């Protein structure tokens, strides 16, 4: 699967927003600790933002990977819980999989 250009733009915007919000928090922090130079406060807040952004990305990838694993192992998508039955054809696919007669589509 190829990463889309949109996802890179969204990631860049999220990263920039995180940095700008941390700079704003750093400016507020400079008022709390006036003896610390502004450059150091901004540096610490940027480092904290990078750390927070990295943790957020890792957590997002981990959760999405787990959800994908659950779906691949036969779990039901949580959005289907709103409906009274399984998605159309899922019961037949599960029966075929248990019998070993599922034909896989060719991957591109």
C-alpha positions in Angstrom: 0.0 0.0 0.0 1.3 3.4 -1.0 1.1 6.3 1.5 -1.0 9.1 0.2 0.1 12.6 -0.2 -2.8 13.8 1.9 -1.6 11.8 4.9 1.8 13.5 4.7 0.1 16.9 4.6 -2.1 16.0 7.6 0.9 14.8 9.5 2.9 17.9 8.7 0.0 20.1 9.8 -0.4 18.2 13.0 3.3 18.4 13.8 3.3 22.2 13.0 0.2 22.7 15.2 1.9 20.8 18.0 5.0 22.9 17.8 3.1 26.2 17.7 0.9 25.2 20.6 4.0 24.2 22.6 5.6 27.5 21.7 2.5 29.3 23.0 2.7 27.2 26.2 6.4 28.1 26.4 5.6 31.8 26.3 3.2 31.3 29.1 5.8 29.2 30.9 8.3 32.1 30.5 5.9 34.3 32.5 5.8 31.6 35.3 9.6 31.3 35.4 11.0 34.7 34.5 14.6 33.8 35.5 14.8 31.2 32.8 15.8 32.6 29.4 13.0 32.6 26.8 15.1 30.6 24.3 15.5 27.8 26.8 11.8 27.8 27.7 11.0 27.6 24.0 13.6 24.9 23.4 12.2 22.8 26.3 8.6 23.2 25.1 9.6 22.3 21.5 11.4 19.2 22.8 8.3 18.3 24.9 6.1 18.8 21.9 8.3 16.5 19.7 8.2 13.9 22.5 4.4 14.2 22.9 3.9 14.0 19.1 6.1 11.0 18.8 4.2 9.2 21.6 0.9 10.1 20.0 2.1 8.7 16.6 3.3 5.5 18.2 0.1 5.1 20.1 -2.0 5.7 17.0 0.0 3.2 15.0 -0.2 0.6 17.8 -4.0 1.0 18.2 -4.7 0.9 14.5 -2.4 -2.2 14.1 -4.3 -3.9 16.9 -7.7 -3.1 15.4 -6.5 -4.4 12.0 -5.2 -7.6 13.6 -8.6 -8.1 15.3 -10.4 -7.6 12.0 -8.1 -10.0 10.2 -8.6 -12.7 12.9 -12.4 -12.6 12.5 -13.5 -9.9 14.8 -16.4 -7.6 13.9 -15.8 -4.0 13.1 -17.1 -2.0 16.1 -19.2 0.2 13.8 -21.3 -2.8 13.0 -22.4 -3.0 16.7 -25.1 -0.4 15.8 -26.9 -3.0 13.7 -28.7 -6.1 14.9 -26.8 -8.5 12.7 -23.4 -9.2 11.3 -22.3 -7.5 8.0 -23.8 -9.1 4.9 -22.0 -12.2 3.9 -19.7 -12.4 7.0 -21.5 -15.4 8.4 -20.9 -17.3 5.1 -17.3 -16.2 5.0 -16.7 -17.4 8.5 -18.3 -20.8 7.7 -16.2 -21.1 4.6 -13.0 -20.2 6.5 -13.7 -22.8 9.2 -14.1 -25.4 6.4 -11.0 -24.1 4.6 -12.8 -23.3 1.3 -12.2 -19.6 1.2 -10.6 -18.4 -2.1 -8.3 -15.5 -1.7 -8.4 -12.7 -4.2 -5.1 -11.9 -6.0 -3.1 -9.1 -4.4 -2.0 -6.2 -6.5 
